[in-house]
């Protein structure tokens, strides 16, 4: 039987020179064509995290919303979206962070969870760690306790794990490059 890592390596495609020349983009969208593989991803995440007594899952826009929401439903806990600035309708906390060429801001609703909530942080891919670190700052600012990080893909050569390790050293990826 193939491991989830081998299955993902077969379907994640490399797109050369995207979004700019010299970059090899790891495209996870082919995963979404296989409902059984999507279900298996959630099965593996559920098995890994079901004993953590989590209060909520935070998913990062955009693709972190997809598996994060499915996993939260499977675990029967709330799902909290962290989105790009201006996308959430109610009062929010904001966190800005640096990008390679500029700056971005993300937001979370102020009433997303209570202080002390035990949170799983999820995104589809861990690269440099800048976005998930900014999201972690938001969660900590609100009094949340980060219990673990979960990613479908990790790009180890970009050292993102080192960027987020100060928030929590339980970092789980299904496939690493």
Protein Blocks (a to p, Z undefined) as FASTA:
>chain_A
ZZfklmmmmmmccdehiabehiacddfklmmmmmklmmmmmmmmmmmmmmnopabdcddd
fklmmmmmmmmmmnopacdddddehiafbdcdddddddfbbcddddddfklpcehiacdd
ddfbdceommmmmmmmmmmmnopacfbdcdfbdcfknommmmmmmmoccdcdfbdZZ
